[in-house]
Amino acid sequence: MCQKHQFPCLHCHPHDYIRMVQHMIESCLVFQMSKDECVKALTEHANIEPTITLTVWEELLKENKAFFREYFQASSPTQRRQWNFSF
């Protein structure tokens, strides 16, 4: 971690930063948040750029298709339409 930053920095330690964002997304999933809710929460509370959150979310989706399939099925039909993911 860079001396001038309290948390991992995208520019100084990109791998650590991405892992931190991944952990935050996983925390959002525990609270059954939608993708949009997660992006909004990370933007407002952790100052994470939406494009970074979306990119990490998409990679998690690719790596964990079975988990996300069940996650989306457990959510309401309205939310499933909002996510607009195809498997």
matplotlib code that plots the C-alpha trace (Angstrom):
import matplotlib.pyplot as plt

x = [0.0, 1.2, 2.4, 0.1, -3.1, -5.1, -6.6, -5.2, -4.9, -5.9, -2.7, -0.2, -1.6, -4.2, -4.5, -5.1, -7.6, -9.6, -9.6, -10.9, -13.7, -14.5, -14.8, -17.2, -19.3, -19.5, -20.7, -23.4, -24.5, -24.8, -27.3, -29.1, -28.4, -29.0, -26.1, -27.4, -27.8, -24.2, -22.8, -24.6, -23.5, -19.8, -19.9, -21.5, -19.8, -16.4, -15.8, -15.4, -15.9, -19.0, -17.0, -14.7, -17.5, -19.3, -16.1, -15.4, -19.1, -19.0, -15.9, -17.4, -20.5, -18.3, -16.4, -19.4, -22.3, -24.0, -24.0, -25.4, -28.0, -29.3, -28.9, -31.0, -33.6, -34.0, -34.6, -37.9, -38.9, -38.7, -35.1, -34.2, -35.5, -33.5, -30.2, -30.6, -28.0, -27.9, -26.2]
y = [0.0, 3.4, 5.6, 8.5, 6.4, 4.9, 2.2, 0.4, 2.8, 1.9, 3.5, 2.3, -1.2, -2.1, -5.8, -4.9, -2.2, -4.7, -7.2, -4.5, -3.7, -7.4, -7.7, -4.7, -6.2, -9.5, -7.6, -5.9, -9.4, -10.5, -7.7, -8.8, -5.6, -5.3, -4.3, -0.8, -0.6, -1.9, 0.6, 3.4, 2.3, 2.0, 5.3, 7.2, 5.4, 4.2, 6.7, 3.9, 4.9, 3.2, 1.8, 0.0, -1.5, -2.6, -4.1, -6.1, -7.1, -8.4, -10.4, -11.9, -12.8, -14.6, -16.5, -17.5, -18.1, -20.7, -18.5, -15.5, -17.7, -18.7, -15.2, -13.7, -16.4, -15.8, -12.1, -10.6, -10.8, -7.0, -7.0, -9.8, -7.7, -4.7, -6.7, -7.7, -10.5, -13.4, -16.7]
z = [0.0, -0.9, 2.0, 1.0, 0.8, 3.6, 1.4, -1.7, -4.7, -8.2, -9.6, -6.9, -6.3, -8.9, -7.9, -4.2, -5.3, -7.5, -4.6, -2.3, -4.8, -5.2, -1.4, -1.3, -4.0, -2.2, 0.9, -1.2, -2.4, 1.3, 1.7, -1.5, -3.4, -7.1, -9.4, -9.6, -5.8, -5.4, -7.8, -6.1, -2.6, -3.6, -5.4, -2.5, 0.5, -0.8, -3.7, -6.2, -9.8, -11.3, -14.3, -11.9, -9.9, -13.1, -14.6, -11.4, -11.2, -14.8, -14.1, -11.0, -13.1, -15.7, -13.0, -10.9, -13.3, -11.2, -8.1, -10.0, -11.7, -8.3, -6.9, -9.7, -9.4, -5.7, -6.3, -7.5, -11.2, -11.4, -10.3, -12.7, -15.6, -14.2, -14.2, -17.8, -17.7, -20.1, -19.3]

ax = plt.figure().add_subplot(projection="3d")
ax.plot(x, y, z, "-o")
ax.set_aspect("equal")
plt.show()
